[in-house]
Amino acid sequence: MFYHLLYPLHEIWSVFNVFKYITFRSSYATVTALLICFVFGDWVIRKLERLQIGETIRSEGPEHHQQKAGTPTMGGVLVLAAIVVPTLMWADLSNRFVQLALAGTIWMGIIGFVDDYLKVVKKRPKGMIGRFKLAGQVSYGILLGGILMLTGGDDPNTTATTLPFFKDAFIHWHWAYIPMVILVVTGTSNAVNLADGLDGLAIGLSALAFAGFAVVSYLTGHAVFADYLNLLHIPPSGELTIYCAAVVGAGLGFLWFNAHPARIFMGDTGSLALGGALGTVAILVKKELLLVVIGGMFVMEAVSVMLQVFWYRRTGGKRIFRMAPLHHHFELGGWSETQVVVRFWIVGILLLLLGMSSIKLQ
C-alpha cells in the first residue's frame, strides 16, 4: 500500500525514493509485524479466554503436558494478522509472488482454523477429518503448481528445482512438477504442525527458516547478486523478502507470548499456515531442496513420526522412539521442555548456516 501510494511521490520530493528499496520496506514490515503482536497480543489472549477457547491435551502425550490444558489456542489468527497486514502495507501488491504467498498463507490458515474450531469449539477430538484436511492441502498444491506452469511461458526453468551446493545444477520435473509442488506444500505444512508440540518450538524454528528465505529471496531477485553467486535470477522473488520479513517479525512477536510457560498456542491455524507459506516460498524461489536443509528440524520431526508408525505396524507394537514426534522422545529421555526447545533452536541455527553456506559454495 505504502509502495503504491508514496513511492510515486519521489518525483516531487526525493525522500520518498526510499520506498523503492526492498531492504527499507522489509525492515519496516518486520517492525510492523512485531508491533501488531505486542499491541494486540494481550487482547487476543483475553478474548480467547473469555470465549473459553482453550487447548485440549491428548491423553497419549507426556503426562506433564496435562497442566497446559485450557491454555488459549487458535492464536494463529494473531500470527496471520501480523503477516498479512504488514505485507499489504509494505510490499508491491502487483507482484504475483507476493499474491501467491499471501494466498497460500490464508488458504492454509483457513484449513487450520476450521480444524481448530471443530476441535475446540465443537469438541470433536480429532478435528477436521484427515482426508478433508489433506484434500484442502492438495487442492492448494494443484492450484499453485498450475498457476506457475501457466504463467511460466517459455522459460525452461519453470518446472525446475535448483540443487544446493552445486553450480548451475537443476532437476527438471516437467509433468511431475505439480505432484512435487503438492508434496512440498503438504509435507511442509504438516511437518510444522507436528513440531508445534512444545512452547515456542515451532514458531521459533519458523522464524529461523523464514529469515533464511528472506535472504535467499533478496539475492535471487537481485540481478547483480544472483549473477555473482551463480543463483538462478528470478526478478519477482525480490518482493518476497518483505513477506518473509513480516513472517519473521510475526514469529518473534508471537514468541513473546508463546515462550515457556506459554500464555497462548497458535494451534493448527498458525502451524498449517506457516508450513504452507514456507513451502510456497521455497517453490517460488526454486529452492525446494534447500528447504530440506534450512527446515531440517521440521523434516526430522515428520520423519520421526513416519518411522515410528511404520516400525510399530511392521513389528506389531515395537517403537523406535520413546514417543513421536522427536521432541517428545527427548522429553521422555529426561530433557526439560525448555532444554528441548532451545537445543532444537540451536540445531535449527546450524542448519540455517549450512543452508546459507551452500549459496556461496555455488
N, C-alpha and C positions, 0 to 999 in steps of 0.2 A: 504494500500500500504506500509506504513512505517513498519507496523507489520510484513508483509511478507518479506520485504527487509532487515530490520535492526535487528529484534529480533534474527534471526538465527546467527547473528554475536556475540551473547553474549558468545559463547563458545571460541571466540578469545579474546574479550575484555568485561569484566563483566559489563561495564557501559551500554551496550545495553540491559541488562536484564530488564531495566526499561520499555521497550516496552511490557513486559509481563503483566504489571499491568493495569487493566481497569480504575482505578482512574486516573492514569497519562494520558492515552490516551483520556479519557473523558474531562479532563481539557483542553487539547490542542485542542480538537475538538471544544469546546466552544469558545476558543480564536480565532481559525482559522475562525469560522463562523462570529464572531464579526468583524474581520479584513476584511473579504470579503465584508461585508455590508458597513463598513466605507470607504474602498478603492474605491469600485465601486458604492456606493450609489448615489453620485452626478452625475456620468457619466450616470447611468441608468435614472435618472430624466431628465437630459438634452436630452438624446436620445429620451425618450418618448415625451418630449415637442416638439422636432424637428419633430417627426413623427405625432404630433398632436393627440396623443392617450390620450385623456382627459376623465374624468368621466362625465357621463350624469346623472343628478339628477332627480329622479322620481317626477313628479308634485304632487303626492298624499302624499309625505313625508312632514316633517316640513318645513315651508316656508323659515326659515333662512338657511336651507341647500342649497338653490339655489346658494348661494355665493361660494360654493365649486365646482360648475360646471367648467369643464376644467382642474381640478387638474389631473396630470398624474396618470393613473391607469395601471393595469397589472403589478404592482410592485412585484407580486408574483413570477415573474421569478428570481428576486434577492433573495427572500426567498428560492426558490427551489435550486438555485445555492449554497447558504450558508448552506444548509442542505446536499445536495448530495456530494459536493466536500470534506468537512471535514470528512464525513463518509467514503468516498472512501480512504481518506488519512490515517485515524487513526484506523478504525475498522478491525476486522478479516473478510475479504470478503468471506471466505469459510463458514461462519456461515449462516445457512439458514434463521434464524430470521432476520438478517441484510438484506439479499437479499429480503425477503418478505416486510420488512418495506420500503426499497428503491423503490421496485416495486410499492407498494401502493401509495407512495408519487408521483411518476412520473405519474402513471396511472390517479390518481385523478387530478393532476396538468394539464395533457393534456386535460381532460374534461373541467376544468375551463378555460384553455387557449382558447379553441375553443369557449366557451360561451362568454368570454370577447371579442374575436376577432369579433364575429358576432354582438355584441352589439356596440362596439366602432368603429371598422373599417368598417364593413358592414352596420352600422346604423340600425340594427334590434333591436328595443327597448327591446324585451323580450329575445334576445339572442338565445341560443340553445333551441329547442322545448323541453318542460318539459319531455315528455316521452322518448326522446332520451337521455337526461341527466340521467334520472332515470335508463334507460337500461344500461348505462355505469357503473353506481354505482352498480347496481345489478349484472352485469357480473363480476365485480371485487370481490364482496362478494361470489359469487358462486365459483370462481377460488380459492380464499383464503381458504374458508371452505373445498373445495375439496382437495386441496394440504395438508392441516393439517390432514384431515382424512386419506388420503392415506399414509402419512409419519408417522402417529402416531403408527403404528404397533399394538402390543397387549396391549398397555398402556390403562388401563381402564379410565384414566383421559383425554384422547384425546379430548373427546367431553364434558368435564366438565367445569363448572364455579365455582370458589370459592366464598363463601359468606363472605363479610366483617363483622368484629366484632365477628365471630363465629369460634371456633377451629374445624378443620377437617370437615367442612361443605361444601358440594358440591351440585350443581344442575347438573345432568347428562342429557344432551339434546338428546343423541342418534340420531335418524333420524331427529330430529328438529334442529340439530346443524347448518346446512348450512343456514336455514331460520334465525336463531338467528344471525349468522355472517353477513348476508345481512342487517338485521335490525340495527345492531351496526354500521357498516361502513357507511351505507346510512344515518342513523339518525345523526351520529356524524358529517359527512361532511356537511350535510345541516344545522345542528344546529350552527356550527362555521360560516357558510356562512351567516346565519341570524343575528348573533352577529356582523358581520362586517359592522356596520352602523354608528359608531362614531369613531373619530380619536383615534387610539391606543387601542380601546376596545378589539377587537378580538385577536390581536397579543399579547397583554399583558396577557389576560386570557389563551391563548395557551401556552405561556412561563411558566406560573404557573403550568398548568396541566402537561406539559412535564417534568418540574422539579420534580414533584411528581412521575411520572412514571419512571424517571431516577433512583430514589431511590428504587422504587419497583422492577425494573428490576435487579438492582445490588443485592439486598437482595435475590430475587428469584433465581438468578443464582449462589449464593454463598452457598455451601453446609452447612457450619457451621452456618451462619446467618439464613438460611432458617430453619434449624433444631431447633435452639434456639427460633425463633419467630413463630414456628409452621406454616411455609409457605410451600406451595407445591413447592418442589425443581424442577426447570426447567433449567438444565445446559445451554442450548443455550441462555437463556434470558440475561445472564450477558453482552454479547456484545451489547445488545440493549441500555445499559447505554450510550454508546458512541454516538449512533444515537440520543437518547433523548437529550443528552448534546449539540449536534450540533444544534438541533431544538431550544433549549433554547438560545444558542448564536445567531442564526439567528433571533429569535424573538426579542431579546433585541437590536440587531444591526439594524433591520428594524424599531423598535420603535423610534430610534433616528431621523428618518425622518418622521415617521408616527404620532408622538405625535402632539397634537393640537398646532397651526394650521398645519395640515398635508401637507407636500410637495409632498406626493405620497400615493396612495392607493394600496393595494395588489390585489384587485379585486377577482374574483372567482378563478383565477389562484392560488392564495395563500390560500384563505379560504377553498376551497374544498380539496386542497392537505393537509393542516394542519388537517382538520377534519377527512379525510380518514386515515391519518397517525396515529392520536390519537386513533381512533377506532381499527386500526390494532394492535398497540402496546398493547392495553388493552386485545385484543383477544389472542395475543401470550403469554402473561403472566397470562392468565386465570383470569383477574381482570375486567371483563366487568361490574359487578355491582359496583365495586369501582369507575369505571369511572363515574357513575351516581352521586357519591358524589364529587369526585375531580373536575369533569367538570360540577358541579351543575348549574353554571351560564348559560352554554350553554343549559342545559336541560330547565331551566326557560325561556330562550328566545324562544326555539322551542315550548314549551307547551303554552306559551302566544299566539303565532300565531295560533296554533291549536284550542285553546279555543275561540279565537276571531272569527275565521272563522265559527266554529261550532255554536256559540251563534248568530252570525249575520244571518246565514241561518235559524236557528231554530226560531228566534223571528221576522224575517222579517225586519232586519235593526238595531237592538239594539246592543250595544257594551259593553263588559266587561271593556276593557281598552280604554283610550283616543285614543291610536294608538298602534298597534303591529308592530314589536317585542317590548318587555318590555322596552327597553331603551328609545324608543320614548314616551312611557307613562309618564315616569318621566321627560323627556324633556318638554313635553307639560304641565306638572304639575308645572313648574317653575324652575327646576334644570338646571343649565348651563351644557353645553356639558362636560366640564372638571369635574364638580361635579359628573355627572352620571358615567363617566369612572372611576374616582378614587374610588368612592363608590362601584362600581361593582368589581373593583380590590380587595378592602378590603374584600368584601364578598367572593370573589374567594380565597383569602388567608385563610380566616376562614374555608372554605370548604376543602381546601388543608390540613390544620392542622387536621381537623376532619378525613379526609381520612387517613392521616398518623397515627393518634392515633389508628385507627382500627387494624393496624398491631400489635402494642404492646398488645392491648386488647385480641388478639387471644391467 
